[in-house]
């Protein structure tokens, strides 16, 4: 993707003075529902109306979308409101129908992104299209798999590309439905700064009350836009009720969001930032020094275990460390999620060093 700058052309063509907004219901349920939501959003910051037509469910028996008839409703909504229309596609058949009904924006869902065969099938079907195609991050935290999906679409001659960050699944219970793992989209953004990056706070949070918070975090990280599930009656939605907001709440979110500048424009700002960054550099060096010393002690522990023929992993000790560090971290204003993630990394490095010692 050497000429990735061309990917931004479609976004620039909107000529917006605010981040791109994609909004609409998780699922198209009835024609009346689709049209009512679309009309309530047409005179807002929303540029693209979204609605799920085919809904991949984790287990059978749930509502799996209305299918092709929903595309007719989207087409009518476009005619009446002038909004662009978008929906998720997971198969070649979905793509063909979406193109037949002139859907403007197609996105590849997280489960589909995790399957390179499926993504290739979609890329082949959409080959050369001038539609906007967005690809969500895969369910698991794998940037290569995410980027691979983009590359497959790009190789098929699709240039109006972008990515959607919807968070990553985990077996751990956290305040998020899907953990953001911000470092992954940030790394993707650093590698391909011209690839539009859109936040999906609905799927990250699974909770309408956290939509503003996560969207603001994304905008603070220079994301290009947002896709937010919006329903006229969220509590009675046919899918993902807890994470949808009303059109009025969505409009209030637009008012509450703060759009940051990309950089400061005064000498005073630059001077302050230079000093603070120098302090960070010193602290980072100190962190590495302490971690290096800790790993030396871990290696000594490994030798003691080897001499006594004792197993590397001591669960009681690891649980003790987690509990103690989580409590100490809270006193210093550090989240439990951060502390656990940090010490898991440290613990894994210690185990690997001790394993090498025990196995010669």
JOPE-V443651 format. One record per backbone hydrogen bond with DSSP energy under -0.5 kcal/mol. NH is the residue of the N-H (numbers start at 1). CO is the residue of the C=O. If there is no record, write none. Layout:
nh: <NH,NH>
co: <CO,CO>
//
This chain:
nh: <4,4,6,7,8,9,12,13,14,15,20,22,23,24,28,29,34,35,36,37,38,39,40,41,42,44,47,48,49,50,51,52,52,55,56,57,62,67,69,70,71,71,72,73,74,75,76,77,78,79,80,81,82,84,86,87,89,95,96,97,98,99,100,101,102,103,104,105,106,107,108,109,109,113,114,115,116,118,119,120,121,122,123,124,125,126,127,128,129,132,133,134,135,136,137,139,142,146,147,148,149,150,151,152,153,154,155,156,156,157,158,159,161,162,163,164,165,166,168,169,174,174,177,178,179,184,185,186,187,188,189,190,191,192,195,196,196,198,199,200,201,202,204,205,206,208,210,211,214,215,216,217,218,219,220,221,221,222,223,224,225,226,227,228,230,231,234,236,237,243,244,245,250,251,252,253,254,255,256,257,259,260,270,271,272,273,274,275,276,277,278,279,280,281,282,283,284,285,286,287,288,289,290,291,292,293,294,295,296,297,298,299,300,301,302,303,304,305,306,307,308,309,309,310,315,318,319,320,321,322,323,324,325,326,327,328,329,330,331,332,332,333,334,339,340,341,342,343,344,345,346,347,348,349,350,351,352,353,354,355,356,357,358,359,360>
co: <1,2,3,4,5,6,8,9,11,12,224,226,48,228,52,27,30,31,32,33,34,35,36,37,38,41,21,21,84,23,86,25,26,64,54,55,59,53,66,67,67,68,68,69,70,71,72,73,74,75,76,77,78,47,49,105,107,91,92,93,94,95,96,97,99,98,85,85,132,87,134,89,107,109,110,112,114,115,115,116,117,118,119,120,121,122,124,156,126,104,160,106,162,108,164,110,140,142,143,144,145,146,147,148,149,150,151,152,153,154,153,157,159,133,196,135,198,164,179,139,172,176,204,204,168,181,181,182,183,184,185,186,187,188,192,161,194,163,225,165,199,227,200,201,202,242,207,208,210,211,212,213,214,215,216,217,218,219,218,197,197,20,199,22,24,245,231,233,234,240,241,229,246,247,248,249,250,251,252,253,257,258,266,267,268,269,270,271,272,273,274,275,276,277,278,279,280,281,282,283,284,285,286,287,288,289,290,291,292,293,294,295,296,297,298,299,300,301,302,303,304,305,306,305,313,314,315,316,317,318,319,320,321,322,323,324,325,326,327,328,329,330,329,335,336,337,338,339,340,341,342,343,344,345,346,347,348,349,350,351,352,353,354,355,357>
//
